[in-house]
Amino acid sequence: IQLLSTGADSANYVESFLANASRLADPDAIRVYKVERKEGDRLGVIYGDYPSRMAASKALQQLPPQLKAYGPYPRQVRRLRN
């Protein structure tokens, strides 16, 4: 579930969001990722790992209202390979 996406220059805000989210939901299920783009790097905050889009949609409905502030949605995140 994508909880937040913002410019990489907003790292301090992302840290604050993470601190709050960790109090509201399972902190072990919260992850941050970075996407490098020519128009500027972005940071994303995702929650959970689900076997299907339907499972993610159901989990999204159970999120506390504070974590729904930025319009979270199910999304696929590809893992980087070394």
C-alpha positions as CSV (number, residue, x, y, z in Angstrom):
1,I,0.0,0.0,0.0
2,Q,1.5,3.3,-1.0
3,L,1.0,5.7,1.9
4,L,3.0,8.7,0.7
5,S,5.1,9.9,-2.2
6,T,7.1,13.1,-2.1
7,G,10.3,14.7,-3.4
8,A,13.5,13.5,-1.9
9,D,14.1,17.0,-0.6
10,S,11.3,16.4,1.9
11,A,13.3,13.8,3.8
12,N,12.6,15.5,7.1
13,Y,8.9,15.4,6.5
14,V,9.2,11.7,5.6
15,E,11.0,11.0,8.9
16,S,8.2,12.7,10.8
17,F,5.5,10.8,8.8
18,L,7.4,7.5,9.6
19,A,7.5,8.3,13.4
20,N,3.7,8.9,13.4
21,A,2.9,5.9,11.1
22,S,5.0,3.7,13.4
23,R,2.7,4.5,16.3
24,L,-0.4,3.9,14.3
25,A,0.5,0.6,12.5
26,D,3.0,-2.2,12.6
27,P,6.4,-0.5,12.2
28,D,7.9,-3.7,10.8
29,A,5.5,-3.4,7.8
30,I,6.5,0.2,6.9
31,R,9.2,0.7,4.3
32,V,10.7,3.7,2.4
33,Y,12.1,3.5,-1.1
34,K,13.8,6.0,-3.4
35,V,13.2,6.4,-7.1
36,E,15.7,8.3,-9.2
37,R,14.2,10.4,-12.0
38,K,15.7,13.0,-14.3
39,E,13.1,15.5,-13.0
40,G,14.1,14.8,-9.4
41,D,14.4,11.9,-7.0
42,R,11.3,10.8,-5.1
43,L,10.7,9.0,-1.8
44,G,7.8,6.7,-1.2
45,V,6.5,5.1,1.9
46,I,4.7,1.8,1.6
47,Y,3.0,-0.5,4.1
48,G,2.8,-4.2,4.1
49,D,3.4,-7.0,1.6
50,Y,0.2,-8.6,0.2
51,P,-0.3,-11.7,-2.0
52,S,-2.8,-9.9,-4.2
53,R,-4.3,-6.5,-5.0
54,M,-7.6,-7.6,-3.4
55,A,-5.7,-8.4,-0.1
56,A,-4.0,-5.0,-0.2
57,S,-7.4,-3.3,-0.8
58,K,-8.9,-5.0,2.2
59,A,-5.9,-4.1,4.4
60,L,-6.2,-0.5,3.1
61,Q,-9.7,-0.3,4.4
62,Q,-8.4,-1.2,7.9
63,L,-5.8,1.6,8.1
64,P,-6.3,4.3,10.7
65,P,-7.8,7.5,9.3
66,Q,-4.5,9.3,9.9
67,L,-2.7,7.0,7.4
68,K,-5.4,7.7,4.8
69,A,-4.7,11.4,4.7
70,Y,-2.7,11.2,1.4
71,G,-5.0,8.9,-0.5
72,P,-3.2,5.6,-0.1
73,Y,-3.7,3.0,-2.7
74,P,-2.5,-0.6,-3.5
75,R,0.5,-0.6,-5.7
76,Q,3.1,-3.0,-6.9
77,V,6.7,-2.2,-5.9
78,R,9.4,-4.0,-7.9
79,R,12.3,-5.2,-5.9
80,L,15.8,-4.3,-7.0
81,R,18.1,-7.1,-8.0
82,N,21.8,-6.9,-7.2
